[in-house]
Amino acid sequence: MDSEALKKYSSLHPKPAGLTLQYGTAGFRTKAEQLDHVMFRMGLLAVLRSKAVASTIGIMVTASHNPEEDNGVKLVDPLGEMLHPSWEEYATQLANAEENELQQTITVICQKAAVNQHKDASVFIGRDTRPSSEKLSQSVIDGIFVLGGQYHDYGLVTTPQLHYMVCCQNTQGQYGKATLEGYYEKLSKAFTELIKQSSSSGESQKHLKIDCANGIGALKLSEMEPYFPKEMLIQLYNDGTKGKLNHLCGADFVKVHQKPPRGLDMKPNERCCSFDGDADRIIYYYQDATGLFHLIDGDKIATLISIFLKELLAKVGQTLKMAVVQTAYANGSSTRYLEETLKVPVHCVKTGVKHLHHKAQEFDVGVYFEANGHGTVLFSKAAETKIRELAKEEKDNEKREAAKMLENMIDLINQTVGDAVSDMLVIEAILALKSLTVQQWDAVYTDLPNRLLKIQVADRRVIDTTDAERRAVTPPGLQEKIDALVKKYKLSRAFVRPSGTEDVVRIYAEADTQNRIAEAVDTKEAAGT
Ligand code: NG1
């Protein structure tokens, strides 16, 4: 390490005095103007991580669904997963080190994590469309450069595209080509093959309106459109040419407010969806003939995919273990439907994709979705090998066709992380193959009315939780108060937890009617503030 160069470059990216940040559920996230030093230092960390695991590491500059003024950064591990938890602490230490401690902090990390400083390092960089992202990704590059790492800057990409590139690179192309064309070709080929097997025709079936949250999704969908089969008709809204990123639109807005985004003209019964700002989440919805808005969230997406996969697995006659992974925010109706009607085991884990991803890896087929529309499906290596073998060699026509569909699903799904583009194509293919309308999909079960609120408290860390965040252990008495409230309502459930991405406490409640929810979510009483 050239300590003079480190000092010089670091002084170009000074840390604001007294500022401390934490690598949370989604990396670092805060106001963009506070992040320059963090970006530089994450460039440094990516080089160290790359040397430690002798693989390419990804860095994505984005604050996903947060307001345009925010920004953030997260590291992507070799197979496209989130950064290993043991390194989150190093990230926090490096981001918070004072200027004069920087070199020492790097040395300590290298010792603790057994980093061989003489190894080569390779980093892939991507960024979203925020006005601050370009400059911040330059700061990342400075960090990589000063420690002598090689890098490839993909420029504007969706977060899941960057995860995909990293995985392709580290699997020597087995997962696909580490280029945008490679991504578009792989997904569109699998999608085209899948819908060839569908009997449904007619334009309306494949016509979809997409709210792109004024983010990267619009740009990437436009690039991908020429690869789509001609039956797939998409119309893009909130494409970033006029509105502000994530402002009154996008998947998070639609889910939280349970209303349509601004700027999308919705006709009765038309199928619509929203991406979030970096296109890793997707939410569907429609308006019925009476003007009533219907939200189809991540739980219903997980359910649709599970129904489809379960049928195919039954057809191929393999005893592959399938499960669904959810968080505490999953609507109670979805859990009941999956467990009692579909008879698929459901597991609940802590909020944050890394927890869901990790749990889903335990099964042959692990479907995971957060209610907010972030999710994907993981296939074990053994399951994938078996399915590909059956798709090629199985003599029984029906079984072989089912195996082929599964094989195309494997190729269509971005298994590295939740991906709005890939999930959208999966959903569109399933709806076409099962000849389902959006209304029929919605009617699979009825959501329990629910509310999700956030409140600011003096110190959100006073709340500590257990049981996959469904019960509060501190402050004393809080859980008892929630229990007493919940007891008064039918089919009710409520919990409180500190956010991992914002300085707020989130409150969730569901019950059999909307009025009871309004009563139950009296924030002062529930939060004891
Ligand atoms: P926090 O802020 O910890 O609730 C939010 C989302 C998560 C996840 C992360 C990362 C909710 C209730 N929480 O986490 O599901 O997506 O952001 O983006 O939507």
Boltz pocket constraint, residues with backbone or C-beta under 6 A from the ligand:
constraints:
  - pocket:
      binder: B
      contacts: [[A, 25], [A, 26], [A, 64], [A, 329], [A, 351], [A, 352], [A, 353], [A, 370], [A, 372], [A, 374], [A, 498], [A, 499], [A, 500], [A, 501], [A, 502], [A, 506]]
      max_distance: 6.0
